[in-house]
Amino acid sequence: MKITLEKGQQLFFTSDTHYSHSNICSATTNWTESSNLTRDFNSLDHMNDTLVNNINCMVGEDDILIHLEILALEDLTRYKNSEIELFVKTFT
């Protein structure tokens, strides 16, 4: 894959954000004794909104973000209503 940046455009990489991962969120986890394993949010939506807002604060509308993540199929529906435009390429 070759990426050509336009003038003023930036390239960002992120991975393992755990978007919609209910066990990572302290409010929705099923893990026992998980205080050091979870993120301190009052709801899964709060965690997801924070992830999206933090990305949007750094990545401009014309920038390119490469997001490396293992996405569960049930999680993809949550991206449709977010402010992230999602393009999925599967590598085997």
N, C-alpha and C positions, 0 to 999 in steps of 0.2 A: 504494500500500500504506500503510495506517495502522497504527501500532503504539501500543497503549495499555499503559503500564506500571502494574503493581499497586504498592501501597505497599511500599517496600523493594527493589523490583526494579530492576535496572540494565540498560542497553543497551550492548553492546560491538560494535565493528566490527573485523574483521581481513581481510587479503587476502594472496594470494600466499604462502602458507605452504609450498608445494611439497611437500605431504604425498605420500609414496611416489615422489617424483621421484628416480630412482636417479642421474641425472647431477649432481644438486645435492649428494649425499652423497659425501664424499671416499673412502669405502671402496668405493663401487660405481660411481663415475663412469667413463665411457668417454671423457671429454674429455681431451685432452692438454694439458699445461701449464695445469692448472686450479686450482692452489693458491689463487689469489685469487678463484676463482669458486665454490668449493664450501664446504660446511659440514663442520667437522671432527668427524665421528662414526665410530665403529668398525664400524657396520653401518646398513643402511637401517631396520631395526626400532628400533635405538637412536635414530636421528633422529626417527622417527615417534612413539615413546614420549615423547621429550622434548617434541615439539610438543604432544601431547595433555596431558601433565602440566602444562606451562606454561600452557596455556589453562585447564585445570581449577583451577589455583591462583588465577586471576584471576576466572573466570566462575563464579558460583554456580549451584546446581541450578535455581533459579527464574528466573535471569537470561536475557536473550535475547542471543544472539550472531549477528550477521550476518556470514557468511563469504563474501567475494567471491573467487572463484577460478575458473580454467578447470580443470575436472576431466576427465581422460581416462577413458573408460568402464572401462578395465581397473583403474583405481585405486579405483573405487567399492566393489569387493568388500573392499578393505582396511578401509574404514570400518565394515563390518558387525560386525567383531569388536573395534572400538575402543570407548572410553568416550564417544565423541562420537555423539550422536543426530543423524542426518543427514536433513534435509529438502531436497529439490532442487526449485527452481523454475527452469525454463528461460525465458530471455528471448530473443526473436528480433528 
